[in-house]
Amino acid sequence: SEPAMDSTDESTVVRLDESADVGAEMAIPEGDEKDVLLQPQDAVVAGTAAALVLKWALLISPFFMWGTSMVAMKQSIEHTTPLFVAAVRCIPAGAIILGFASLNGQSIVPKSAKAWAWIAAFSLVDATMFQGFLAEGLRRTSAGLGSVIIDSQPLTVALLASVFFGEQLGAQGVVGLLLGLVGIGLVEIPIDSFTTLLSGTEVSTSAPLWERGEWWMLLAAQSMAAGTVMVRLFAKEVDPVVATGWHLLL
């Protein structure tokens, strides 16, 4: 009889445990149970969405800051000289970049004369020429139009990278480059030139070439493009971050 009692007790215990589990499950309302089960998944989705928003914000922020700086330069140039405005923009930025590099443990003093030569050339093209042309252009055109023209520099970078580094544009790249060139032409060519072309009549230009802000901005874009390509050329001689800091100071 004892084995039968043990079997009964064991089965009773099992049924009690099963009923306890069922009771525990039934104690959770149906809607709440679903919410509880989805909480970890919701946290993952929320974290992914936040990371995506941050990524796009960081991607867009340079263009936002670039646009606001053009407006600020336009207002400042009316009260001082273009080169002074360019210097005030560059020197503090260079000091901040070198300070950041130093805090990160980087050596901020180039070791070779070749490295200093590259920095001097980089400073001439990407700082002096670019900032000077930019400031002169803003004196003669609007900040919005100037910003659009400056943003044409990726077209030149693509061409220079193809020449110096053998990078292939591909069919889509070539089509995009041609469309970009057409767009820049529509932005920069004076309206009276289109009038002359369409009507076949002689129309005098309102200002000589060097008085047009669009052409100064185009020169600034080409200087910026050349400086962008130079970074890849001197990267083996000096750290690009350090070179950027020094070229702004010089």
Order of alpha helices (4+ residues) and beta strands (2+ residues): alpha-alpha-alpha-alpha-alpha-alpha-alpha-alpha-alpha-alpha-alpha
